[in-house]
Amino acid sequence: MPGRNIIWCQTSDASQVSAIAGQDYSHVILSALHMHNDGGTYSLYLNDTALPDVGQDYWDAVASLQAAGVTVTALLGGAGNGTWQCVTDDLQQAANVLVAAMDSPYNLQGFDLDWETSPAYSATTIGNLTNAIVAGNSAAIVTHAPVPGLLSTYDQAFWNLVGDNLAWINVQWYGDSTLRDDYANFVSGQTSGAAVSPNKVVCGATVMPQGGVGYTPLCTLMKWIVDLQSKYSDFGGVAGWEFTQTIGSTDPKVANWNTCIQAALGGSTTCVACS
């Protein structure tokens, strides 16, 4: 079975979420949720908008994707400040707020945890949050989106803590020229001392060149995906950052990201943009 074809989508615009419909993505991760401490009470924001103030048309677009079989979760954290201080100060309240966002009208199916800001990263804290979310809703799909420098923290003690509550990891291997070797080192246990099922390891990639992060040309990436899929029958898949950059693009390698990645996951190194 081909790996997951995941796309992050950084927007509060319902029309941009609706534009995902009919594409080849199996999973959409809305970006990004941030947690605020409002006088001791935690609240969630989607980018700069308080979650209750996000229009119903946005959640209707999410529901349409879900009705078509697409799993829709939301990234928590990223570059926005405040979230991980909230989690560190009151982990249970943070988990409760997230679990509530799985109910109507939002109906999120889980969360992609991305710790990139202060306070200092804690594998125990993010592991405990993972467990608390699943304890609050057993159907929650909890993933992580670590930068490669954090992969050494996914050691045996960490996996003993989270077990199967952590569904998989979307590793930000953006522009990694040694992706295949780094993937092999991580799943084999060389990186962290703990072997990890390939099904739990997804390759994150950028859909186009952009400031501050690396980029692997699509046609090269497709070849590497085919290699990984051939080596690991339970290869976890690919996650692209991010969908709105593909809308209206005149670059066929950007505009056709979804179909080209799907082709690679199916074993092909060619697509409409790569011959």
QUIHU-V794473 format. One record per helix or strand of 3 or more residues. SS is the DSSP state (alpha for helix, beta for strand). FROM is the first residue (numbers start at 0). LEN is the number of residues. Records with the same first field share a line. If there is no record, write none. Layout:
BEGIN
SS=FROM-LEN  FROM-LEN
END
This chain:
BEGIN
beta=3-7  26-12  40-6  70-8  109-6  140-4  165-7  200-6  236-5
alpha=13-5  50-3  55-12  82-7  90-10  122-14  147-6  155-10  178-10  197-3  217-14  242-4  251-4  256-9
END
